[in-house]
Amino acid sequence: MSEKTGIKHLVQCHCVLPQYRTMPDPVFHKFIVFSIQDESGNIEPKIAKCNNCGITHKVTDVCKSEIIKGSENIASVISVEDMSNQISDKIASILISNKCDIPTWENILFVIENEMWNIPVVISKTKVENFTQLKIIRIIGKDDIKIETKLRQDDIIGGFSLA
């Protein structure tokens, strides 16, 4: 088993979603990336594209990136199609049917490549009132999976989660 771990985290772009453009102090868009951490907790640098504007970022640390100017049409960033050819059809079809984003595909591929069996990966979540319904996939072996759902209560009272 690998000493490396995977982590999903947010990085900030300089673009603004349409609903925030008219605000006096617009909020910059943040998007999720999947990164690999080494044994010391350092992030392996990688390239990721903003899912809103397509600008290319060099991810340098957890929640940190640098925009790479003039690289909007870079083709060497990994795609869903690239990853779907590296995993079983059964797992790929689950990810496709749940409309999983690139970081989730990367997370699944990392789990499979490093044989990190039984690690939960969230493939879908839906907010309903004060709850979040999570759909989780656990890869037990190369083509052996388990799908679970969990209901998480999002309200916090007195500093403690109710779930």
N, C-alpha and C positions, 0 to 999 in steps of 0.2 A: 504494500500500500504506500502511496505517495506521502511525503511529508508536507506537500503543498496543500493548500485549501483554496476553495473558491468563495467569492463574496460578490453579492449584488449590492451596488451602491449608486448614488446619484452624482452626476456631474452637471455643472451649470453651463449653459450656452449663453450667447449674447442676443439670441432672438427672443421675441416676445410673442406669446400666443395672442390671436386676434381679440379675445375678450378682455385682455389687459392693456391694449394699445392706447385706449383713451384715458387711462388713469394718469393722474399727475406724476406719480412715481411708478412706472410700469414694472411688473415683476418679470424677471428673466426666466426663461424656460429651463427646467431641469429634466434630465432624462436618465434612465437606468442603464447601467453597464454591468457586465460581468467581468471580474478581474480575478487573476490568480495571485495568491500570496505565497511567498516562499516561507521557509521554516522560521525566518526572523521577523516575519510580518510585513516584509517589503512587497509592494505591488510590482508585478512584471509589467513594464510599460507596454501599451498597446494602442492601436488606432481604433476609434469608434466614430460613427456618424450620428449627428443629432437626428432624432426621429421626427423633428418638426421642420427644420430648414435644410438638412442635409450637409451642413458644415462638418468638416472632419476635425476631430479632437485627438490629441495625444494624451491618453490617460496616464498620469504619472504617480498618483497616490490615491488613497481612498478619498472620494469626493473632490479630487483635484484633476484638472485637465488644462491643456493649452490648445488654443485654436491653431490649426495649421493653415495658414493663408494660402490661397490659390490651389486648394486641393479638393474642391467640391465634387469633382467627377472621378475620384479615386476608385479604381475597380478592385483593389486588392483587399478590401474589407470583407470579412467572411459574411456569407449570406445564408438564409434559411435553406436554399437549394444546395449549397455546399455541404451543410451539416446533415441534411436529410439523406444524403448518400452514404453517410458514415455510421448511421444507426439503423436498427431493425425497422422494417416497414410497420410493425405493430406499434412501436413507440412513436415513430414519425407520424403515423395517422392520428394518434392521441394528441400530439402537440399541434398538428394542423387543425383538428376539429375544435380545439380549445383556443385557436387563434393566438398561440404563444408568441411572444416577442423574441428578438434575437438573443438577448441576455438569458432567457429561459432555455433556449436551444443550446447555447454555450454551456450553461450550467449542467444540463442533461448529458451533453457530450463529455464534459469534464468528469462527471460521475462514472460514466461507462469506461472511458479511457483509463481512469485510475482505479477501477474496480472498487469504488467506494459504496458498496452495496448498502441498501436500506437507508440511505440519506434522503430525508424528505425534501422535495422541490415543489414549491407552489406553482401550479400551472394555470390557475384561474382564481379570481376573487371577486366577490360581489358584495357591495355595501347595501345593507337593508336596515333602515332605521339606525339603531345604536349597535348593530352587529355587523360582522364581516363573515361571510360564508367563504371558506377556503376549499379549493380542490387541490389535493396533493397527490403526487406520484412518488412511489418508492420503487426504485429499481433493485430487485432482489438478486438478479443475475443478468447476464447479457441480454436475454429476451424474456425475462421473468419479472413481472411488474405487479404492483398493488396500487389501486386508486382508493383514496380515502377522502372524506369530507370532514371538515371541522367547522364548528360555529364559534367565532370569537366575539366576546362582548367587548365593545370598544370604550364604554364609559369607565371612567376611573373615579372612584369615590374615596376620599381620604388618603389618596396616594397609592391605593391598592386596586389592581384590576379585579373586576367582578368575575372574570373567567378563570 
